[in-house]
């Protein structure tokens, strides 16, 4: 690992130490993304490790197991030095790639867990996450019980729910082995209610979309056009709010432009400033930016050595975006 001082945090109530910035491994699965190459993905994972990243987030459905397989290969021999988070729900036939739907019965969860363990080349998962944002909390009791059983059996260490709904997060958090919520959050798309809850419950907040699907990298302008096969393209799903009709959504792009100068202060790139905002927002936050190239990994990992934003900068961002000012929670 890098000899430079790496900012560390704790994975919620589990007490497991992790790097404050993790590595999101959705894009390297390939599904919905273009220009993804396994050799570059492997180099990116290994480079992240060298730069101090210890938290790696993936899912069984990312590329129908491709992301998990690459992660397992890249981290071979390093298992005791890293924290692996993966997800279940969206099952598939590994040989044909056929999507089988949402599978959440106890035996189906166990089957997905065993398959993930095999692809990741490990005998335990540090953080196992329920990957169904929309399922009502009252229908998730059997899922929660199954996860508790998997903890007792040593298959997983902790679990969480990847959800943007507060009541779902609260339901899982009633059990002591729930230690995290993965929610969409970034500097232009704050989530104050979930932030307050995870601080109160001592949960980790894994931030998916910390760079707003690329808007906060500075790479895209109003004239940018996404590839037709890209998840952000013209046929993007309804939840892809940062892009519209295959182009950056003007509403969100204008917010980026409004705060660009603050985020790029003190020598930061736009992406590093966006990550710094999340890290400053709460000590519970663990942004997990994705990547397709080694250069992206290197840029994002530098946020582990950069200082947090000043309270005055945080207040100014809230003022510009017309949001209520929030007290500092990180010194």
N, C-alpha and C positions, 0 to 999 in steps of 0.2 A: 504493500500500500504506500501511498504518498507519505513522505516524511513531514509534509506541511500539516499544521494543526487543522483537524477536521471538526466542524461543528457537529456535536452529537446531541441527541435527544432520547426520550424514552418512549417505547411503544405502549402508551397509555398505562393502565393499571397493571400490566404484565411485568413491568420493571425491566423489560428487555431493552438494552441499549441499541440504538440505530443511528445511522448518519441522518442529519437533519434534512437532507435532500436524498430522495431515492431515485430509482430508475424505473420508468414505466415501459412495459414491454409489449404493449398492444400492437404498435406499428410493425414490429419485426415479425409478427405473425403473418403479415402480408394481406390479409383479407381487408379490403376497403382502402388499401394504401398502394401506391405505385413506387417504383424505384427502390424496392426493398431487396437486399441481397444478403444471403446468409453469412457469407464471409465477413462483410462489413458489420453485420449485427453481432457476430461473435467478437470481433475486434472492439466494438463499442462496449459490450458488456465487460470485457477484460480491462479495457481502459478505465471504465467507471470504477472497477475494483481497485485498480492501481491509484486512482485519485481519491480514494477514501470512502466510496459508496458501499454501504453494507446492506441496504434495503432494496429488494428487487420485487416488483409487482407484476404479475401476469395473470392469466386465466386459462382454463382448459379450452375455451372456445376461441382463443386468439389464433386464427389460422388453423383451426381444427387440430390443436395440439402442437403445432409448429413452434410457437413461442416457448412453450414449456420445454420442448426437446432442446432447442437452442440454448436456453438458460441452463438446463442441466449439464449440457456439454461444456459450456463456457465456464461454469463454476465448479467443474470437477476438480476435486482435491482442495477446494476452498470451503466446503460445506460448513465447517465449524466457525468460520469467520464471517458468515453472511446470514441475513434474515430473509427468508423467502415467503412472500405472500402470493397466494393464488386464489382462484375463484371457481365456483361450480354453479350449475343450474342448466346452462344451455348445452345439452349433450349432443353427441354426434357419433357417427360410425367412423372410426379412425382409418379404416381401410379405404372406404369410398368417399369420405368427406360429407356424406349425407347428414343433413341436420335432422335431429330426432325430436326437437322440441324441448320444453322446460321439464326437467326431471327432478323432482324434489321429494319423492318417497324415501324412507330411510334406506332401503336397499339400493336405490338409485344414487343417493348421495354417497353411500359407501363405495359403490362401483366407480363413481367419478373420482373419489378420493384415491382409490388404489391406482387408477390409471394415471392420475397426476403424479403420484409418488414415483411410479415407474418412469414416466417421461422426464421428471426432474432429477432422477437418479439419487433419490434420498429415501429415508425410511420415516421421515416426519416432515410436516409442514408447519412453519412458525405461525402464520396467520392465514386461516381459511375463511374466505369471504363469500357470503350469500350474494349471488349476482343477479337478483331480480328486484329492481328498483320499485316496481309498481305493486308487488303483491301486498295485500292488506295485512297488517300486523296480526289480526285475529286468525289468519290462515297459516301463520308461520310457526305455530307451536311445535309441531312435529319436527320441523327443521331445526329449531333451537334445541330440542331434546336430543336429536341425533348428533348435533355438534358437541353437546355436553358429553355424550357417550364417547365420541371420537377423542376428546381430550383425555378422558379417563383411560382410554386404551392406548394412549401415547402416539396416535396417528397424527394428531395436530396439537400444537401447544396452546393456541388461542384462536378466537374467531371474531368475526364482525359482519356487518351488513353493508354492502355497497348500495347506498340509498340516499336520496335527497329529501326524504320525508322524516320529519322529526319523530312522529309516533312509532315508526319502524325502528329507528335507532334506540328509542327509549325502551321498547319491548325487549330487544336483544340485551340491552345494558342491564336489565334486571338480574342477569346471571353473571357471576363473578369472572367467568372465563371469556366473556366478551370484552375485548380490549380496544376495538377500533371501529370507526365509521369511515367509509370511503365516500366522499361527497364532491360534487362539482363545486369548485370555488376558485376564484382568482381575483385580481385587483379590480377588474371592471365588473365583477359578478360576485359580490360579497354574500355571505350567508350568516348573518348575525345570530339568528335563532339557534342554528346548529352549533355555531361556535360557542355560544354561551352554555349550551347543554354539554358539549364534550369537555369543557373546562370544569363544569360542576361535577360531572361523572368521572373525571380523570380518564377519558378515552383519548386515543390518538385520532387525529383527523388526517387521513390520507387524502390529499387534494388531487383529484383527477381533473384534467383540463386546466392545470395551473397556468398554461400559456394560451388559454382560450383557443385551442385547436390550431395554434400557429399565429393567431392575430397578434399576440404579444411577443413575437420574435422580430417584428419589423420587416419581415420578408414580403408581406402582402400589402398591396395598395388597392384603391378603389377600382383600378383597371385590371387587377389580377383575375385570371380565369383558371379554375381548377380542372384537372384532368377528368374526363368523363367517368373513369373507373375509381376515382378517389371518393372516399366516404363524404367528402365535403363538396362533391360535384353537383351537377344539376339534379340528379336523382337522390340527393341526400335525404336521410330519414328526418322525420318531423323534429326530433330532438336536437338536430344540428342547427342551433340558433345563431351561432357566430358566422355562419355562411348561409347565403340565400341565393338560389338560382345559379349555383356554381361560382359565386363571387363573394367576397367579404361583405357581410351584412353592414350597410352604411351606419346603422344605429350604433353598433358595437365598435366599428372602426373609428367613429368620431370620438368615442370615449378614450380609445387608445391614444389618438392624436392629442387629446386635451391634457393628458398627464404624461406624455412622452418625455418632456423635459425634466420632470421630477425623477422619473424612473431611471433616466440615463445620466443622472448627476453622479459626481464622485467617480467617474471613469467606468461606470457599469454599462453593459449593453442593455437593450430593452428587456431581453429575457431575464438577465440577471437582476434587474430592478424589479421585475414582476415576481420573481422568486423571493427576493428580499422582502417585498411587501407581505407575502404570506408568512414568512418566518417571523416577521415583526408583529404581525396581526395577533398571533397567539403562540405560546410555547408548546401547545399541543399539535401544531400543524406540521405535516410531513409532506411537502409537495413531491409528486412523482412524475416529472416531465418525461414525455416519450422521446424517442430518437429514431433516426434512420441512418445517421452517419456518426463517425467518431468525432468529427468536429463539433457536432451538436452536443455530444456527451461532454466534451472538454469545456465548452462554453457554459453549460448548465452546472457542471461540477464546481466551477470557480466560485459559485455562490456559497459554497461551503467554507471558503476562506475570506469572503468579503463581509464587512460590517453590516449590521441591520440598518434600517432606515431610522432617521430621527423622528421623534414624536411630531415635530413641526411639519415634516414632510408627510407623515400619515394624515395629519389634520388637513393639510392643504389638498391632498388627494380627495378626501371626503367632501371638502368644500366645493371643489371643481365638479365632482360627480353628484353634488347635491344630496349627500348622505349625512346622517347625524354623526357628529364626532364621537369617537369611542375612547375611553381611557386606555392608556398603555398597559399591556399585560406582560411585555418583555422588556427587561432592563437594557 
